[in-house]
Amino acid sequence: MSKKRKKIIKMRGSKTCGYGAKKKHRGKGSKGGKGYAGIWKHKKSMIIAYEPDHVGKRGFKPKNRKEIKAINLSDIQKLKEDGKIFLKEFGYDKVLAKGELKKPLIIHAKSFSKKAIEKIEKVGGKAVIE
């Protein structure tokens, strides 16, 4: 206790009491904030350099998830006017029911929606599942 008291007595009258420049010994105000304050602003370069994984997306994507590329009936009519159409050649997997077919088509695909099958057969076409 006496040492601290002695220091206080000695520092009386000095402007900064042994802490150097007036900018120092201010708490977190002299450091640009506490902890991760300012990681999107003035501390961004520090985060990028020393802790790049701290920000960004987390989680995972399922390993066996399959991307299904779908096409609507209205777009199929634009690909081919009549006859057979193999959607695998065009890079599509599934047929959806949006739009109408004007001419009968035999459509080969991995899968169809129920309404798409109804619309294809209504015009006189055929839905073939591969």
Backbone bond lengths (Angstrom), bond angles and torsions (degrees), N, CA, C in turn:
res aa  C-N    CA-C-N  psi(-1)  N-CA   C-N-CA  omega(-1)  CA-C   N-CA-C  phi
1 M - - - 1.444 - - 1.528 110.73 -
2 S 1.314 116.43 -38.61 1.463 120.01 -176.39 1.526 111.54 -68.81
3 K 1.362 118.14 -33.00 1.460 120.64 -179.52 1.525 110.68 -64.88
4 K 1.330 116.20 -44.70 1.458 120.37 -179.88 1.530 110.08 -63.03
5 R 1.305 115.83 -43.00 1.472 121.19 179.77 1.540 110.23 -61.88
6 K 1.338 115.38 -40.64 1.460 121.14 179.92 1.533 110.14 -62.42
7 K 1.372 115.65 -41.74 1.459 120.57 -179.91 1.525 110.24 -64.52
8 I 1.317 116.17 -43.89 1.468 120.40 179.36 1.526 110.32 -59.31
9 I 1.308 116.14 -44.80 1.468 121.26 -179.86 1.527 109.96 -62.42
10 K 1.356 116.84 -43.51 1.463 121.33 -178.59 1.527 111.80 -64.19
11 M 1.347 115.97 -36.49 1.457 120.22 -174.74 1.528 113.41 -82.17
12 R 1.284 118.46 -7.65 1.465 121.15 179.30 1.533 109.66 -56.86
13 G 1.314 115.71 131.18 1.457 119.39 178.45 1.518 113.10 94.63
14 S 1.358 118.47 -26.36 1.468 118.75 177.22 1.533 108.04 -80.07
15 K 1.292 115.35 142.59 1.468 120.79 -170.63 1.528 113.21 -64.15
16 T 1.332 117.38 -40.78 1.469 119.60 -172.05 1.519 114.02 -111.65
17 C 1.281 119.18 2.10 1.471 123.77 176.46 1.521 113.80 54.17
18 G 1.313 117.71 38.61 1.457 121.08 174.37 1.517 115.47 85.61
19 Y 1.339 118.04 11.58 1.463 119.62 -178.99 1.516 112.69 -107.77
20 G 1.297 118.34 20.19 1.453 121.35 175.89 1.513 112.03 77.95
21 A 1.333 115.97 -140.05 1.465 120.94 -177.02 1.519 110.82 -64.71
22 K 1.316 115.48 161.70 1.467 118.82 -177.31 1.535 111.86 -67.49
23 K 1.342 117.32 -17.64 1.464 120.94 179.53 1.521 112.28 -72.76
24 K 1.313 117.31 -24.78 1.461 120.35 -174.81 1.523 111.49 -84.47
25 H 1.316 116.58 169.66 1.459 124.23 179.39 1.532 111.88 58.83
26 R 1.341 113.67 46.75 1.457 118.40 -179.93 1.526 111.60 -111.70
27 G 1.293 118.67 -0.34 1.462 119.70 -174.30 1.517 109.43 88.22
28 K 1.310 117.21 -142.27 1.466 121.15 -175.12 1.526 113.01 -80.30
29 G 1.323 116.46 -10.78 1.463 119.62 -179.92 1.508 112.48 -66.83
30 S 1.316 117.50 -25.29 1.456 120.02 -179.44 1.521 112.05 -86.58
31 K 1.331 117.31 -7.45 1.467 120.91 -176.51 1.528 112.62 -107.92
32 G 1.319 117.17 0.22 1.461 119.26 -178.17 1.505 112.03 84.12
33 G 1.310 117.97 23.47 1.461 121.12 176.64 1.506 112.49 109.09
34 K 1.323 115.35 168.21 1.458 122.02 -177.09 1.522 110.40 -94.86
35 G 1.305 116.18 137.97 1.466 121.09 172.80 1.513 113.11 63.80
36 Y 1.339 115.15 -125.75 1.461 120.68 -176.72 1.523 112.80 -93.49
37 A 1.321 116.96 19.44 1.463 119.67 176.62 1.521 108.78 -62.45
38 G 1.310 116.61 132.34 1.458 121.23 176.28 1.510 114.97 82.30
39 I 1.350 119.16 20.01 1.471 118.98 -178.75 1.519 112.19 -71.05
40 W 1.325 118.84 -18.06 1.465 121.18 175.40 1.523 110.96 -96.46
41 K 1.332 117.41 -7.37 1.462 120.82 -175.97 1.528 110.47 -118.51
42 H 1.331 117.41 -102.18 1.460 120.77 -170.73 1.523 114.13 -79.75
43 K 1.345 119.34 -12.10 1.471 120.55 177.68 1.526 112.24 -108.95
44 K 1.329 116.93 15.70 1.463 120.51 -175.23 1.532 112.33 -62.10
45 S 1.316 117.00 -41.30 1.464 120.03 -178.86 1.525 111.44 -64.42
46 M 1.329 116.98 -32.76 1.469 120.61 177.99 1.527 110.45 -66.89
47 I 1.316 116.62 -43.44 1.466 121.21 -179.05 1.523 109.74 -65.31
48 I 1.329 117.30 -43.62 1.464 120.85 -179.99 1.524 110.54 -62.66
49 A 1.316 117.22 -40.08 1.463 121.25 -176.48 1.522 112.88 -75.74
50 Y 1.324 116.89 -45.62 1.464 119.41 -169.31 1.526 115.24 -107.38
51 E 1.321 117.62 -19.32 1.458 119.30 -179.07 1.529 110.49 -146.42
52 P 1.332 118.06 63.54 1.467 119.92 -174.64 1.527 113.99 -65.52
53 D 1.323 118.44 -23.93 1.463 120.73 -178.77 1.520 113.02 -83.63
54 H 1.321 117.36 -2.72 1.471 119.78 -178.06 1.525 111.75 -67.71
55 V 1.329 117.22 -34.64 1.457 121.33 179.51 1.521 109.05 -110.63
56 G 1.307 117.03 159.02 1.453 121.50 176.83 1.509 112.34 116.45
57 K 1.327 114.58 -175.34 1.457 120.92 -175.49 1.514 110.56 -77.13
58 R 1.315 114.66 147.56 1.458 120.52 176.14 1.516 108.61 -125.45
59 G 1.325 115.89 177.07 1.460 119.36 178.63 1.516 110.63 100.27
60 F 1.318 114.92 -162.15 1.456 119.21 -177.66 1.515 110.08 -149.81
61 K 1.322 115.18 163.47 1.451 121.27 172.24 1.521 106.67 -109.07
62 P 1.319 117.97 134.40 1.464 119.79 -179.38 1.530 111.56 -56.97
63 K 1.328 115.20 138.39 1.457 121.89 -174.63 1.533 111.92 -64.43
64 N 1.320 116.52 -40.30 1.466 120.38 -173.14 1.525 113.80 -95.76
65 R 1.309 116.88 12.93 1.460 119.76 -178.64 1.523 110.04 -67.67
66 K 1.334 116.29 132.46 1.455 120.64 -179.00 1.518 109.84 -111.11
67 E 1.298 115.72 130.39 1.456 120.94 176.34 1.525 108.02 -81.43
68 I 1.321 116.17 125.02 1.459 120.98 178.74 1.521 107.75 -106.44
69 K 1.318 116.10 119.48 1.454 120.20 178.47 1.525 107.79 -94.42
70 A 1.318 115.77 119.43 1.464 121.20 -174.86 1.523 110.96 -108.56
71 I 1.334 114.87 157.73 1.465 121.68 177.47 1.525 108.17 -138.71
72 N 1.317 116.68 146.16 1.462 121.92 178.65 1.520 110.77 -90.76
73 L 1.339 115.36 159.32 1.464 120.56 -179.78 1.531 111.45 -60.38
74 S 1.309 116.84 -37.24 1.472 120.17 -179.82 1.530 111.34 -62.24
75 D 1.319 117.28 -33.36 1.467 120.96 179.34 1.530 111.90 -79.31
76 I 1.326 117.22 -28.90 1.471 120.89 178.44 1.519 109.69 -64.57
77 Q 1.334 116.05 -40.46 1.463 120.80 179.67 1.530 110.65 -59.56
78 K 1.340 117.31 -31.89 1.467 121.16 178.82 1.530 111.57 -74.27
79 L 1.347 117.07 -30.34 1.465 120.37 -179.01 1.528 111.38 -69.95
80 K 1.342 115.56 -45.67 1.462 119.63 -177.92 1.525 109.17 -147.08
81 E 1.307 116.36 135.67 1.467 120.53 -175.27 1.530 112.94 -76.76
82 D 1.338 117.15 -46.53 1.470 119.08 -178.05 1.521 110.70 -149.53
83 G 1.347 116.48 169.15 1.459 122.38 178.92 1.516 112.51 91.69
84 K 1.338 115.39 -149.90 1.471 121.28 -179.86 1.524 110.08 -93.25
85 I 1.317 114.05 148.53 1.465 119.04 174.92 1.526 108.87 -138.93
86 F 1.329 115.38 127.10 1.464 121.74 177.30 1.531 107.46 -104.22
87 L 1.319 115.99 108.72 1.468 120.08 -175.00 1.523 112.97 -70.54
88 K 1.333 116.86 -19.65 1.463 120.61 177.87 1.533 110.66 -62.97
89 E 1.318 115.88 -34.10 1.469 120.95 179.06 1.535 111.56 -65.07
90 F 1.324 115.98 -30.93 1.466 121.37 -179.76 1.523 112.18 -92.18
91 G 1.342 117.32 -4.04 1.460 121.51 176.83 1.522 114.91 88.59
92 Y 1.335 117.21 20.99 1.464 120.97 179.47 1.523 110.90 -109.81
93 D 1.356 115.48 150.64 1.461 121.06 -178.03 1.524 113.08 -111.84
94 K 1.335 117.15 -37.38 1.460 120.99 -171.27 1.522 110.76 -128.82
95 V 1.348 114.89 147.00 1.458 121.27 177.90 1.525 108.59 -108.30
96 L 1.335 115.65 128.46 1.461 121.92 177.29 1.527 109.83 -109.38
97 A 1.332 116.99 163.68 1.463 121.83 -166.07 1.526 115.77 -91.79
98 K 1.305 120.13 5.18 1.463 120.11 -177.32 1.527 110.34 -69.22
99 G 1.307 116.23 130.72 1.457 121.24 -179.98 1.522 111.49 94.77
100 E 1.324 115.36 -177.04 1.469 121.85 -178.10 1.527 109.69 -130.46
101 L 1.334 115.14 151.43 1.462 121.20 171.82 1.523 107.94 -96.16
102 K 1.330 116.71 137.91 1.463 120.17 179.85 1.525 111.31 -95.33
103 K 1.330 116.70 -33.15 1.466 121.76 -179.30 1.523 108.91 -123.65
104 P 1.336 116.98 152.65 1.473 119.09 179.47 1.534 112.00 -67.95
105 L 1.323 115.56 137.48 1.463 122.45 178.82 1.522 109.32 -133.39
106 I 1.319 116.00 146.96 1.465 121.18 169.49 1.525 105.55 -99.84
107 I 1.334 115.06 111.03 1.460 120.52 -173.16 1.523 110.00 -108.58
108 H 1.333 116.04 123.42 1.466 122.41 176.61 1.528 108.27 -102.74
109 A 1.350 116.01 123.19 1.465 120.60 179.07 1.521 109.71 -153.90
110 K 1.343 116.53 167.27 1.470 120.94 178.77 1.518 111.75 -69.41
111 S 1.349 116.56 -39.17 1.463 119.43 -178.85 1.523 110.93 -153.51
112 F 1.326 114.54 159.01 1.459 123.09 -179.92 1.520 108.61 -134.84
113 S 1.329 116.51 151.33 1.462 118.84 169.83 1.531 107.30 -81.47
114 K 1.338 116.67 158.90 1.473 120.53 -176.83 1.524 111.52 -60.58
115 K 1.317 116.08 -43.57 1.472 120.00 -179.37 1.523 111.69 -66.96
116 A 1.330 116.69 -33.01 1.466 119.99 178.77 1.525 110.17 -64.49
117 I 1.336 116.64 -42.44 1.471 120.65 178.15 1.526 109.67 -61.75
118 E 1.333 117.31 -43.84 1.471 121.44 179.02 1.526 111.08 -59.63
119 K 1.312 117.52 -45.72 1.464 121.41 -177.90 1.524 111.93 -67.21
120 I 1.330 116.79 -38.10 1.473 120.88 179.82 1.525 109.85 -65.66
121 E 1.344 116.54 -45.55 1.470 120.73 -178.37 1.528 111.79 -72.03
122 K 1.314 118.10 -27.61 1.465 122.87 178.70 1.530 111.00 -64.12
123 V 1.328 116.28 -35.95 1.469 121.57 179.85 1.529 111.02 -81.22
124 G 1.333 117.04 -17.47 1.461 120.91 -178.97 1.518 112.79 108.42
125 G 1.294 117.09 12.35 1.459 121.47 178.89 1.517 111.66 -92.17
126 K 1.324 115.36 -170.22 1.461 120.53 -177.94 1.527 109.45 -142.37
127 A 1.338 115.67 137.47 1.464 121.49 177.24 1.520 108.68 -105.64
128 V 1.323 116.46 115.02 1.468 121.70 -177.70 1.526 108.65 -109.05
129 I 1.354 115.44 120.49 1.462 120.48 178.93 1.521 108.86 -89.72
130 E 1.326 116.18 127.44 1.476 120.84 -179.55 1.506 110.97 -94.78
